[in-house]
Amino acid sequence: MPAIAPSILSADFGRLADEVRAAAAAGADWLHVDVMDGHFVPPITVGPAVVEALRRATTLPLDVHLMIQHPERHVSEFVRAGATGVTVHVEAETDVPATLAAIRAAGARPGLALNPPTPLEQVRPFMKLIDLLLVMSVNPGWGGQVFVEGSLEKLAAARRLRSETGTRFLIEVDGGIKPHNASLAAEAGADVLVAGSAVFESHDYAAAIRALRGGAR
């Protein structure tokens, strides 16, 4: 059964510590933290100080997703703040192998993300350098978007690529995950489901997470 990683992008930031504790009590496996810089994507979200506050509020793994240019400049700050894993984009302006190596050297799990239009082949050279591959199933930047058609095929292709290369990275999917498509994503190859609005915009976080798990059987 896949891990459920609620994205704090959809949480109430005025009550962030309470939101995080509620998600943990409801059965979340990880917390997903979307970091945006206003350059790689238009919005600006959070920085290391928020990750540090999250770390004080929970023992759950913090899955930090850097949607930023030049992520190598900030990796060490996020790891020091408490990131369990740091994922960067293959499309970002960065030396991908060096940045992934820096994440691992800092003590976090290195991950690599790709946007919906980006061919999976662009991440093939880095398969042995990562612990996680994040398949974006929406165009990054805003929560609450609809699952992009073709994402299931990309997840299945990622699973085949993992098998072909003899690697053991986790496959994560982020964007538009709801109970009705959670099972499809898991069956296609996702080990981790990121769900923002499906959890934090529900009235009952535990029921929402159960529905995601139920949909992923």
C-alpha positions, 0 to 999 in steps of 0.5 A: 500500500502506498504512503500518503503524504499530505501537502501543507500547501493546502493547509491553514497556515495560521494554524500550521502546527495544529494542522500538521499534528492533526494530519499525523494523528489522522494517519499521514505517513509523510508531510510534503512541503512545496517550496516555490521561489517565484522564478521556477514557478510564479508563486512564492511559498515557504523557506527553511524557517517553516521547515524548522517549525514543522520539524518542531511540530512533528516527527513525521518525515518531511518531504521537501520539494524544491520548485526553485532555480539553483537549488544547490544554493539552499539544500544545506539550509533545508536539511539543517532545518529538518528535511528528511528528503529534498527533491529538485527538478531536472528542469531547474538551472542546476548541476543535477549530479552535484546537487543530488550528491550535496543532498545525500552528503548533507544527510537527506534523501535525494529526489528528482522531479519532472514536470508533465511535459518532460520526457522520462528519458531526461531523468534516466542518467540520474537513476542511480543517484536518487532515492525518490523520483517525483512524477508531477501529475499537474503543472507545478505552482498551485494546489487544487489542479486536475490530474494531467492525462498521461500521468498514469502512463508516465508512472508505469514507464517509471516503474519499468525504468526502475526495473530495467536499471536495477535501481530501488528508488521510490516513485512519488506522484504529486498533483490532483490525487483524489480517492477516485484516482489513488488506486490507479496511481498506485497500480501504475507504480506510485509508492507515495501519493501526495495529496493536498486539498484531498486531505486539508480541505476535507472536514475529517482528515482521518476519513480523507486519508482512509479514502485515499488508502481505500482507493489505493487497494 
